[in-house]
Structures are given as C-alpha cells and as structure tokens.
Amino acid sequence: MSLKVTLTKSLIGRKASHIATAKSMKLFKIGDVSIQPDNAPTKGKIAEISYLIEVEEVK
C-alpha cells in the first residue's frame, strides 16, 4: 500500500518544522502530489502537517 499526499494549503507563515516536513515529502507548492509508503514514519509526518494536506490510499 502507498499513500497519495497532496499539498492543499500554502507553506507561507507556517512553523519551520512543518515546512521542513512538507519538503521532506517533496511537497513544495500548492497542488504538489507525492506517493509515500504506508509506514509509521510517514504517518507521523502526515499527523504533523495534516491541516496542510489531503491523503488518499493508493493500491
């Protein structure tokens, strides 16, 4: 299983750690999409920036 993560809100004015988390997931601009593995570290990143992204399961 993989997760499709889409950045839906801007990174401007966000905490530096949240910006770094988004960039570590290859999310730089609104509308950027990244396919991430479904594992504990990824779920931790998603939990930290959940207010900025949308997540879908991909088979």
PEVENKA-V880900 format. One record per residue. RES is the residue in one letter. PSI is psi in whole degrees, -180 to 180 (none if undefined). NEAR is the number of other C-alpha atoms within 12 Angstrom. Layout:
((RES | PSI | NEAR) (RES | PSI | NEAR))
This chain:
((M | 147 | 12) (S | 165 | 17) (L | 132 | 23) (K | 117 | 27) (V | 128 | 34) (T | 129 | 30) (L | 120 | 31) (T | -14 | 21) (K | 157 | 22) (S | 152 | 22) (L | -7 | 26) (I | 129 | 14) (G | 6 | 10) (R | 165 | 17) (K | 144 | 15) (A | -38 | 13) (S | -32 | 15) (H | -38 | 27) (I | -44 | 26) (A | -39 | 18) (T | -45 | 28) (A | -43 | 39) (K | -32 | 21) (S | -21 | 18) (M | 12 | 30) (K | 34 | 21) (L | 109 | 32) (F | -38 | 26) (K | 158 | 21) (I | 133 | 21) (G | -10 | 19) (D | 140 | 23) (V | 139 | 23) (S | 139 | 29) (I | 121 | 23) (Q | 150 | 28) (P | 150 | 23) (D | 86 | 21) (N | 176 | 13) (A | -46 | 11) (P | -39 | 15) (T | -41 | 25) (K | -32 | 21) (G | -42 | 17) (K | -43 | 29) (I | -41 | 32) (A | -36 | 19) (E | -38 | 20) (I | 30 | 33) (S | -26 | 21) (Y | -7 | 19) (L | -12 | 30) (I | 166 | 33) (E | 142 | 24) (V | 135 | 27) (E | 147 | 20) (E | 139 | 16) (V | 134 | 14) (K | none | 11))
